Amino acid sequence: MELKRRHFIGVCGAALAAAATGGWTWLRSKPPVRWLVAVRGGRYPGPVRPLDENDLKKPGRWLG
């Protein structure tokens, strides 16, 4: 049997589809892995002070 270009591309496409399906099935069977870990900061940057109600009622400097 002669393997021409179109037949070769078809065989490669079928192999790629089979590998993708197998990989997808294999990944779905595994439990999810937690890869993001939160790191607590050392302390809040800057002074912490109580909010003043009068300052809250004034428009901000960025308001144009």
mmCIF file of the N, C-alpha and C atoms, coordinates in Angstrom:
data_MODEL
# 
_entry.id   MODEL 
# 
loop_
_atom_site.group_PDB 
_atom_site.id 
_atom_site.type_symbol 
_atom_site.label_atom_id 
_atom_site.label_alt_id 
_atom_site.label_comp_id 
_atom_site.label_asym_id 
_atom_site.label_entity_id 
_atom_site.label_seq_id 
_atom_site.pdbx_PDB_ins_code 
_atom_site.Cartn_x 
_atom_site.Cartn_y 
_atom_site.Cartn_z 
_atom_site.occupancy 
_atom_site.B_iso_or_equiv 
_atom_site.pdbx_formal_charge 
_atom_site.auth_seq_id 
_atom_site.auth_comp_id 
_atom_site.auth_asym_id 
_atom_site.auth_atom_id 
_atom_site.pdbx_PDB_model_num 
ATOM 1   N N  . MET A 1 1  ? 0.842   -1.179 0.000  1.00 0.00 ? 1  MET A N  1 
ATOM 2   C CA . MET A 1 1  ? 0.000   0.000  0.000  1.00 0.00 ? 1  MET A CA 1 
ATOM 3   C C  . MET A 1 1  ? 0.887   1.242  0.000  1.00 0.00 ? 1  MET A C  1 
ATOM 4   N N  . GLU A 1 2  ? 0.584   2.117  -0.893 1.00 0.00 ? 2  GLU A N  1 
ATOM 5   C CA . GLU A 1 2  ? 1.385   3.318  -1.040 1.00 0.00 ? 2  GLU A CA 1 
ATOM 6   C C  . GLU A 1 2  ? 0.833   4.424  -0.137 1.00 0.00 ? 2  GLU A C  1 
ATOM 7   N N  . LEU A 1 3  ? 1.708   5.131  0.532  1.00 0.00 ? 3  LEU A N  1 
ATOM 8   C CA . LEU A 1 3  ? 1.299   6.201  1.441  1.00 0.00 ? 3  LEU A CA 1 
ATOM 9   C C  . LEU A 1 3  ? 1.545   7.538  0.739  1.00 0.00 ? 3  LEU A C  1 
ATOM 10  N N  . LYS A 1 4  ? 0.477   8.100  0.203  1.00 0.00 ? 4  LYS A N  1 
ATOM 11  C CA . LYS A 1 4  ? 0.606   9.386  -0.486 1.00 0.00 ? 4  LYS A CA 1 
ATOM 12  C C  . LYS A 1 4  ? 0.430   10.524 0.516  1.00 0.00 ? 4  LYS A C  1 
ATOM 13  N N  . ARG A 1 5  ? 0.658   11.726 0.034  1.00 0.00 ? 5  ARG A N  1 
ATOM 14  C CA . ARG A 1 5  ? 0.631   12.880 0.925  1.00 0.00 ? 5  ARG A CA 1 
ATOM 15  C C  . ARG A 1 5  ? -0.714  13.051 1.620  1.00 0.00 ? 5  ARG A C  1 
ATOM 16  N N  . ARG A 1 6  ? -1.811  12.977 0.903  1.00 0.00 ? 6  ARG A N  1 
ATOM 17  C CA . ARG A 1 6  ? -3.135  13.162 1.507  1.00 0.00 ? 6  ARG A CA 1 
ATOM 18  C C  . ARG A 1 6  ? -3.442  12.070 2.522  1.00 0.00 ? 6  ARG A C  1 
ATOM 19  N N  . HIS A 1 7  ? -3.050  10.850 2.201  1.00 0.00 ? 7  HIS A N  1 
ATOM 20  C CA . HIS A 1 7  ? -3.287  9.754  3.125  1.00 0.00 ? 7  HIS A CA 1 
ATOM 21  C C  . HIS A 1 7  ? -2.440  9.939  4.395  1.00 0.00 ? 7  HIS A C  1 
ATOM 22  N N  . PHE A 1 8  ? -1.187  10.386 4.215  1.00 0.00 ? 8  PHE A N  1 
ATOM 23  C CA . PHE A 1 8  ? -0.309  10.629 5.360  1.00 0.00 ? 8  PHE A CA 1 
ATOM 24  C C  . PHE A 1 8  ? -0.882  11.718 6.261  1.00 0.00 ? 8  PHE A C  1 
ATOM 25  N N  . ILE A 1 9  ? -1.386  12.795 5.660  1.00 0.00 ? 9  ILE A N  1 
ATOM 26  C CA . ILE A 1 9  ? -1.980  13.883 6.446  1.00 0.00 ? 9  ILE A CA 1 
ATOM 27  C C  . ILE A 1 9  ? -3.215  13.378 7.181  1.00 0.00 ? 9  ILE A C  1 
ATOM 28  N N  . GLY A 1 10 ? -4.014  12.524 6.535  1.00 0.00 ? 10 GLY A N  1 
ATOM 29  C CA . GLY A 1 10 ? -5.190  11.957 7.196  1.00 0.00 ? 10 GLY A CA 1 
ATOM 30  C C  . GLY A 1 10 ? -4.814  11.067 8.374  1.00 0.00 ? 10 GLY A C  1 
ATOM 31  N N  . VAL A 1 11 ? -3.780  10.250 8.186  1.00 0.00 ? 11 VAL A N  1 
ATOM 32  C CA . VAL A 1 11 ? -3.327  9.379  9.282  1.00 0.00 ? 11 VAL A CA 1 
ATOM 33  C C  . VAL A 1 11 ? -2.785  10.213 10.434 1.00 0.00 ? 11 VAL A C  1 
ATOM 34  N N  . CYS A 1 12 ? -2.018  11.250 10.133 1.00 0.00 ? 12 CYS A N  1 
ATOM 35  C CA . CYS A 1 12 ? -1.491  12.132 11.179 1.00 0.00 ? 12 CYS A CA 1 
ATOM 36  C C  . CYS A 1 12 ? -2.620  12.849 11.912 1.00 0.00 ? 12 CYS A C  1 
ATOM 37  N N  . GLY A 1 13 ? -3.618  13.304 11.184 1.00 0.00 ? 13 GLY A N  1 
ATOM 38  C CA . GLY A 1 13 ? -4.764  13.965 11.808 1.00 0.00 ? 13 GLY A CA 1 
ATOM 39  C C  . GLY A 1 13 ? -5.538  13.024 12.714 1.00 0.00 ? 13 GLY A C  1 
ATOM 40  N N  . ALA A 1 14 ? -5.735  11.784 12.269 1.00 0.00 ? 14 ALA A N  1 
ATOM 41  C CA . ALA A 1 14 ? -6.445  10.807 13.093 1.00 0.00 ? 14 ALA A CA 1 
ATOM 42  C C  . ALA A 1 14 ? -5.645  10.475 14.347 1.00 0.00 ? 14 ALA A C  1 
ATOM 43  N N  . ALA A 1 15 ? -4.326  10.349 14.212 1.00 0.00 ? 15 ALA A N  1 
ATOM 44  C CA . ALA A 1 15 ? -3.488  10.074 15.380 1.00 0.00 ? 15 ALA A CA 1 
ATOM 45  C C  . ALA A 1 15 ? -3.509  11.234 16.361 1.00 0.00 ? 15 ALA A C  1 
ATOM 46  N N  . LEU A 1 16 ? -3.484  12.451 15.839 1.00 0.00 ? 16 LEU A N  1 
ATOM 47  C CA . LEU A 1 16 ? -3.535  13.624 16.699 1.00 0.00 ? 16 LEU A CA 1 
ATOM 48  C C  . LEU A 1 16 ? -4.874  13.706 17.425 1.00 0.00 ? 16 LEU A C  1 
ATOM 49  N N  . ALA A 1 17 ? -5.970  13.421 16.719 1.00 0.00 ? 17 ALA A N  1 
ATOM 50  C CA . ALA A 1 17 ? -7.290  13.441 17.350 1.00 0.00 ? 17 ALA A CA 1 
ATOM 51  C C  . ALA A 1 17 ? -7.400  12.360 18.426 1.00 0.00 ? 17 ALA A C  1 
ATOM 52  N N  . ALA A 1 18 ? -6.858  11.187 18.157 1.00 0.00 ? 18 ALA A N  1 
ATOM 53  C CA . ALA A 1 18 ? -6.895  10.107 19.146 1.00 0.00 ? 18 ALA A CA 1 
ATOM 54  C C  . ALA A 1 18 ? -6.057  10.466 20.370 1.00 0.00 ? 18 ALA A C  1 
ATOM 55  N N  . ALA A 1 19 ? -4.890  11.054 20.156 1.00 0.00 ? 19 ALA A N  1 
ATOM 56  C CA . ALA A 1 19 ? -4.038  11.447 21.279 1.00 0.00 ? 19 ALA A CA 1 
ATOM 57  C C  . ALA A 1 19 ? -4.693  12.556 22.103 1.00 0.00 ? 19 ALA A C  1 
ATOM 58  N N  . ALA A 1 20 ? -5.331  13.507 21.432 1.00 0.00 ? 20 ALA A N  1 
ATOM 59  C CA . ALA A 1 20 ? -6.011  14.589 22.146 1.00 0.00 ? 20 ALA A CA 1 
ATOM 60  C C  . ALA A 1 20 ? -7.178  14.050 22.959 1.00 0.00 ? 20 ALA A C  1 
ATOM 61  N N  . THR A 1 21 ? -7.936  13.128 22.392 1.00 0.00 ? 21 THR A N  1 
ATOM 62  C CA . THR A 1 21 ? -9.058  12.546 23.120 1.00 0.00 ? 21 THR A CA 1 
ATOM 63  C C  . THR A 1 21 ? -8.567  11.748 24.326 1.00 0.00 ? 21 THR A C  1 
ATOM 64  N N  . GLY A 1 22 ? -7.511  10.972 24.140 1.00 0.00 ? 22 GLY A N  1 
ATOM 65  C CA . GLY A 1 22 ? -6.960  10.208 25.259 1.00 0.00 ? 22 GLY A CA 1 
ATOM 66  C C  . GLY A 1 22 ? -6.401  11.110 26.339 1.00 0.00 ? 22 GLY A C  1 
ATOM 67  N N  . GLY A 1 23 ? -5.709  12.161 25.942 1.00 0.00 ? 23 GLY A N  1 
ATOM 68  C CA . GLY A 1 23 ? -5.176  13.111 26.915 1.00 0.00 ? 23 GLY A CA 1 
ATOM 69  C C  . GLY A 1 23 ? -6.265  13.827 27.678 1.00 0.00 ? 23 GLY A C  1 
ATOM 70  N N  . TRP A 1 24 ? -7.307  14.224 26.965 1.00 0.00 ? 24 TRP A N  1 
ATOM 71  C CA . TRP A 1 24 ? -8.437  14.901 27.615 1.00 0.00 ? 24 TRP A CA 1 
ATOM 72  C C  . TRP A 1 24 ? -9.117  13.970 28.614 1.00 0.00 ? 24 TRP A C  1 
ATOM 73  N N  . THR A 1 25 ? -9.323  12.715 28.247 1.00 0.00 ? 25 THR A N  1 
ATOM 74  C CA . THR A 1 25 ? -9.940  11.742 29.142 1.00 0.00 ? 25 THR A CA 1 
ATOM 75  C C  . THR A 1 25 ? -9.044  11.500 30.356 1.00 0.00 ? 25 THR A C  1 
ATOM 76  N N  . TRP A 1 26 ? -7.737  11.416 30.133 1.00 0.00 ? 26 TRP A N  1 
ATOM 77  C CA . TRP A 1 26 ? -6.813  11.182 31.229 1.00 0.00 ? 26 TRP A CA 1 
ATOM 78  C C  . TRP A 1 26 ? -6.793  12.371 32.190 1.00 0.00 ? 26 TRP A C  1 
ATOM 79  N N  . LEU A 1 27 ? -6.810  13.598 31.664 1.00 0.00 ? 27 LEU A N  1 
ATOM 80  C CA . LEU A 1 27 ? -6.798  14.777 32.522 1.00 0.00 ? 27 LEU A CA 1 
ATOM 81  C C  . LEU A 1 27 ? -8.097  14.916 33.307 1.00 0.00 ? 27 LEU A C  1 
ATOM 82  N N  . ARG A 1 28 ? -9.216  14.546 32.703 1.00 0.00 ? 28 ARG A N  1 
ATOM 83  C CA . ARG A 1 28 ? -10.493 14.651 33.409 1.00 0.00 ? 28 ARG A CA 1 
ATOM 84  C C  . ARG A 1 28 ? -10.601 13.633 34.529 1.00 0.00 ? 28 ARG A C  1 
ATOM 85  N N  . SER A 1 29 ? -9.886  12.510 34.430 1.00 0.00 ? 29 SER A N  1 
ATOM 86  C CA . SER A 1 29 ? -9.972  11.485 35.460 1.00 0.00 ? 29 SER A CA 1 
ATOM 87  C C  . SER A 1 29 ? -9.125  11.825 36.684 1.00 0.00 ? 29 SER A C  1 
ATOM 88  N N  . LYS A 1 30 ? -8.163  12.728 36.543 1.00 0.00 ? 30 LYS A N  1 
ATOM 89  C CA . LYS A 1 30 ? -7.307  13.090 37.671 1.00 0.00 ? 30 LYS A CA 1 
ATOM 90  C C  . LYS A 1 30 ? -8.002  14.135 38.538 1.00 0.00 ? 30 LYS A C  1 
ATOM 91  N N  . PRO A 1 31 ? -7.776  14.105 39.839 1.00 0.00 ? 31 PRO A N  1 
ATOM 92  C CA . PRO A 1 31 ? -8.362  15.133 40.702 1.00 0.00 ? 31 PRO A CA 1 
ATOM 93  C C  . PRO A 1 31 ? -7.706  16.485 40.440 1.00 0.00 ? 31 PRO A C  1 
ATOM 94  N N  . PRO A 1 32 ? -8.433  17.563 40.663 1.00 0.00 ? 32 PRO A N  1 
ATOM 95  C CA . PRO A 1 32 ? -7.845  18.884 40.423 1.00 0.00 ? 32 PRO A CA 1 
ATOM 96  C C  . PRO A 1 32 ? -6.687  19.148 41.391 1.00 0.00 ? 32 PRO A C  1 
ATOM 97  N N  . VAL A 1 33 ? -5.681  19.819 40.888 1.00 0.00 ? 33 VAL A N  1 
ATOM 98  C CA . VAL A 1 33 ? -4.499  20.120 41.680 1.00 0.00 ? 33 VAL A CA 1 
ATOM 99  C C  . VAL A 1 33 ? -4.522  21.602 42.011 1.00 0.00 ? 33 VAL A C  1 
ATOM 100 N N  . ARG A 1 34 ? -4.300  21.910 43.257 1.00 0.00 ? 34 ARG A N  1 
ATOM 101 C CA . ARG A 1 34 ? -4.263  23.315 43.663 1.00 0.00 ? 34 ARG A CA 1 
ATOM 102 C C  . ARG A 1 34 ? -2.869  23.853 43.371 1.00 0.00 ? 34 ARG A C  1 
ATOM 103 N N  . TRP A 1 35 ? -2.749  24.737 42.406 1.00 0.00 ? 35 TRP A N  1 
ATOM 104 C CA . TRP A 1 35 ? -1.443  25.221 41.983 1.00 0.00 ? 35 TRP A CA 1 
ATOM 105 C C  . TRP A 1 35 ? -1.197  26.663 42.386 1.00 0.00 ? 35 TRP A C  1 
ATOM 106 N N  . LEU A 1 36 ? -2.208  27.331 42.961 1.00 0.00 ? 36 LEU A N  1 
ATOM 107 C CA . LEU A 1 36 ? -2.047  28.710 43.373 1.00 0.00 ? 36 LEU A CA 1 
ATOM 108 C C  . LEU A 1 36 ? -2.078  28.763 44.886 1.00 0.00 ? 36 LEU A C  1 
ATOM 109 N N  . VAL A 1 37 ? -1.065  29.335 45.488 1.00 0.00 ? 37 VAL A N  1 
ATOM 110 C CA . VAL A 1 37 ? -0.977  29.407 46.937 1.00 0.00 ? 37 VAL A CA 1 
ATOM 111 C C  . VAL A 1 37 ? -0.931  30.870 47.337 1.00 0.00 ? 37 VAL A C  1 
ATOM 112 N N  . ALA A 1 38 ? -1.812  31.238 48.248 1.00 0.00 ? 38 ALA A N  1 
ATOM 113 C CA . ALA A 1 38 ? -1.842  32.623 48.721 1.00 0.00 ? 38 ALA A CA 1 
ATOM 114 C C  . ALA A 1 38 ? -0.735  32.832 49.745 1.00 0.00 ? 38 ALA A C  1 
ATOM 115 N N  . VAL A 1 39 ? -0.068  33.953 49.646 1.00 0.00 ? 39 VAL A N  1 
ATOM 116 C CA . VAL A 1 39 ? 0.993   34.295 50.583 1.00 0.00 ? 39 VAL A CA 1 
ATOM 117 C C  . VAL A 1 39 ? 0.536   35.510 51.379 1.00 0.00 ? 39 VAL A C  1 
ATOM 118 N N  . ARG A 1 40 ? 0.514   35.358 52.682 1.00 0.00 ? 40 ARG A N  1 
ATOM 119 C CA . ARG A 1 40 ? 0.080   36.465 53.539 1.00 0.00 ? 40 ARG A CA 1 
ATOM 120 C C  . ARG A 1 40 ? 1.156   37.543 53.566 1.00 0.00 ? 40 ARG A C  1 
ATOM 121 N N  . GLY A 1 41 ? 0.728   38.775 53.428 1.00 0.00 ? 41 GLY A N  1 
ATOM 122 C CA . GLY A 1 41 ? 1.666   39.886 53.465 1.00 0.00 ? 41 GLY A CA 1 
ATOM 123 C C  . GLY A 1 41 ? 2.174   40.128 54.879 1.00 0.00 ? 41 GLY A C  1 
ATOM 124 N N  . GLY A 1 42 ? 3.292   40.771 54.974 1.00 0.00 ? 42 GLY A N  1 
ATOM 125 C CA . GLY A 1 42 ? 3.886   41.030 56.284 1.00 0.00 ? 42 GLY A CA 1 
ATOM 126 C C  . GLY A 1 42 ? 3.040   41.979 57.111 1.00 0.00 ? 42 GLY A C  1 
ATOM 127 N N  . ARG A 1 43 ? 2.743   43.138 56.581 1.00 0.00 ? 43 ARG A N  1 
ATOM 128 C CA . ARG A 1 43 ? 1.868   44.092 57.271 1.00 0.00 ? 43 ARG A CA 1 
ATOM 129 C C  . ARG A 1 43 ? 1.294   45.056 56.241 1.00 0.00 ? 43 ARG A C  1 
ATOM 130 N N  . TYR A 1 44 ? 0.282   45.791 56.648 1.00 0.00 ? 44 TYR A N  1 
ATOM 131 C CA . TYR A 1 44 ? -0.374  46.730 55.751 1.00 0.00 ? 44 TYR A CA 1 
ATOM 132 C C  . TYR A 1 44 ? 0.576   47.884 55.436 1.00 0.00 ? 44 TYR A C  1 
ATOM 133 N N  . PRO A 1 45 ? 0.746   48.245 54.168 1.00 0.00 ? 45 PRO A N  1 
ATOM 134 C CA . PRO A 1 45 ? 1.678   49.337 53.834 1.00 0.00 ? 45 PRO A CA 1 
ATOM 135 C C  . PRO A 1 45 ? 1.025   50.702 54.060 1.00 0.00 ? 45 PRO A C  1 
ATOM 136 N N  . GLY A 1 46 ? 1.464   51.388 55.065 1.00 0.00 ? 46 GLY A N  1 
ATOM 137 C CA . GLY A 1 46 ? 0.938   52.713 55.330 1.00 0.00 ? 46 GLY A CA 1 
ATOM 138 C C  . GLY A 1 46 ? 0.209   52.781 56.663 1.00 0.00 ? 46 GLY A C  1 
ATOM 139 N N  . PRO A 1 47 ? -0.154  53.988 57.065 1.00 0.00 ? 47 PRO A N  1 
ATOM 140 C CA . PRO A 1 47 ? -0.818  54.140 58.369 1.00 0.00 ? 47 PRO A CA 1 
ATOM 141 C C  . PRO A 1 47 ? -2.269  53.672 58.311 1.00 0.00 ? 47 PRO A C  1 
ATOM 142 N N  . VAL A 1 48 ? -2.712  53.084 59.395 1.00 0.00 ? 48 VAL A N  1 
ATOM 143 C CA . VAL A 1 48 ? -4.104  52.662 59.530 1.00 0.00 ? 48 VAL A CA 1 
ATOM 144 C C  . VAL A 1 48 ? -4.765  53.640 60.494 1.00 0.00 ? 48 VAL A C  1 
ATOM 145 N N  . ARG A 1 49 ? -5.801  54.336 60.032 1.00 0.00 ? 49 ARG A N  1 
ATOM 146 C CA . ARG A 1 49 ? -6.486  55.312 60.890 1.00 0.00 ? 49 ARG A CA 1 
ATOM 147 C C  . ARG A 1 49 ? -7.986  55.197 60.669 1.00 0.00 ? 49 ARG A C  1 
ATOM 148 N N  . PRO A 1 50 ? -8.775  55.595 61.641 1.00 0.00 ? 50 PRO A N  1 
ATOM 149 C CA . PRO A 1 50 ? -10.224 55.497 61.477 1.00 0.00 ? 50 PRO A CA 1 
ATOM 150 C C  . PRO A 1 50 ? -10.723 56.484 60.412 1.00 0.00 ? 50 PRO A C  1 
ATOM 151 N N  . LEU A 1 51 ? -11.831 56.116 59.767 1.00 0.00 ? 51 LEU A N  1 
ATOM 152 C CA . LEU A 1 51 ? -12.404 56.972 58.740 1.00 0.00 ? 51 LEU A CA 1 
ATOM 153 C C  . LEU A 1 51 ? -13.163 58.125 59.376 1.00 0.00 ? 51 LEU A C  1 
ATOM 154 N N  . ASP A 1 52 ? -13.036 59.306 58.800 1.00 0.00 ? 52 ASP A N  1 
ATOM 155 C CA . ASP A 1 52 ? -13.758 60.490 59.255 1.00 0.00 ? 52 ASP A CA 1 
ATOM 156 C C  . ASP A 1 52 ? -14.967 60.675 58.343 1.00 0.00 ? 52 ASP A C  1 
ATOM 157 N N  . GLU A 1 53 ? -16.157 60.805 58.923 1.00 0.00 ? 53 GLU A N  1 
ATOM 158 C CA . GLU A 1 53 ? -17.378 60.931 58.106 1.00 0.00 ? 53 GLU A CA 1 
ATOM 159 C C  . GLU A 1 53 ? -17.371 62.186 57.255 1.00 0.00 ? 53 GLU A C  1 
ATOM 160 N N  . ASN A 1 54 ? -16.803 63.269 57.744 1.00 0.00 ? 54 ASN A N  1 
ATOM 161 C CA . ASN A 1 54 ? -16.753 64.507 56.953 1.00 0.00 ? 54 ASN A CA 1 
ATOM 162 C C  . ASN A 1 54 ? -15.854 64.337 55.730 1.00 0.00 ? 54 ASN A C  1 
ATOM 163 N N  . ASP A 1 55 ? -14.762 63.599 55.890 1.00 0.00 ? 55 ASP A N  1 
ATOM 164 C CA . ASP A 1 55 ? -13.889 63.349 54.737 1.00 0.00 ? 55 ASP A CA 1 
ATOM 165 C C  . ASP A 1 55 ? -14.578 62.452 53.716 1.00 0.00 ? 55 ASP A C  1 
ATOM 166 N N  . LEU A 1 56 ? -15.427 61.553 54.163 1.00 0.00 ? 56 LEU A N  1 
ATOM 167 C CA . LEU A 1 56 ? -16.134 60.669 53.248 1.00 0.00 ? 56 LEU A CA 1 
ATOM 168 C C  . LEU A 1 56 ? -17.166 61.421 52.405 1.00 0.00 ? 56 LEU A C  1 
ATOM 169 N N  . LYS A 1 57 ? -17.742 62.466 52.949 1.00 0.00 ? 57 LYS A N  1 
ATOM 170 C CA . LYS A 1 57 ? -18.807 63.200 52.238 1.00 0.00 ? 57 LYS A CA 1 
ATOM 171 C C  . LYS A 1 57 ? -18.238 64.161 51.196 1.00 0.00 ? 57 LYS A C  1 
ATOM 172 N N  . LYS A 1 58 ? -16.968 64.513 51.298 1.00 0.00 ? 58 LYS A N  1 
ATOM 173 C CA . LYS A 1 58 ? -16.357 65.415 50.322 1.00 0.00 ? 58 LYS A CA 1 
ATOM 174 C C  . LYS A 1 58 ? -16.009 64.632 49.055 1.00 0.00 ? 58 LYS A C  1 
ATOM 175 N N  . PRO A 1 59 ? -16.126 65.270 47.858 1.00 0.00 ? 59 PRO A N  1 
ATOM 176 C CA . PRO A 1 59 ? -15.694 64.583 46.650 1.00 0.00 ? 59 PRO A CA 1 
ATOM 177 C C  . PRO A 1 59 ? -14.177 64.390 46.648 1.00 0.00 ? 59 PRO A C  1 
ATOM 178 N N  . GLY A 1 60 ? -13.739 63.355 45.998 1.00 0.00 ? 60 GLY A N  1 
ATOM 179 C CA . GLY A 1 60 ? -12.321 63.046 45.964 1.00 0.00 ? 60 GLY A CA 1 
ATOM 180 C C  . GLY A 1 60 ? -11.530 63.983 45.065 1.00 0.00 ? 60 GLY A C  1 
ATOM 181 N N  . ARG A 1 61 ? -10.202 63.962 45.240 1.00 0.00 ? 61 ARG A N  1 
ATOM 182 C CA . ARG A 1 61 ? -9.331  64.835 44.431 1.00 0.00 ? 61 ARG A CA 1 
ATOM 183 C C  . ARG A 1 61 ? -9.345  64.421 42.968 1.00 0.00 ? 61 ARG A C  1 
ATOM 184 N N  . TRP A 1 62 ? -9.635  63.159 42.693 1.00 0.00 ? 62 TRP A N  1 
ATOM 185 C CA . TRP A 1 62 ? -9.603  62.640 41.329 1.00 0.00 ? 62 TRP A CA 1 
ATOM 186 C C  . TRP A 1 62 ? -10.885 62.940 40.554 1.00 0.00 ? 62 TRP A C  1 
ATOM 187 N N  . LEU A 1 63 ? -11.843 63.623 41.174 1.00 0.00 ? 63 LEU A N  1 
ATOM 188 C CA . LEU A 1 63 ? -13.165 63.795 40.565 1.00 0.00 ? 63 LEU A CA 1 
ATOM 189 C C  . LEU A 1 63 ? -13.204 64.849 39.464 1.00 0.00 ? 63 LEU A C  1 
ATOM 190 N N  . GLY A 1 64 ? -12.127 65.359 39.054 1.00 0.00 ? 64 GLY A N  1 
ATOM 191 C CA . GLY A 1 64 ? -12.139 66.229 37.890 1.00 0.00 ? 64 GLY A CA 1 
ATOM 192 C C  . GLY A 1 64 ? -12.496 67.601 38.198 1.00 0.00 ? 64 GLY A C  1 
# 
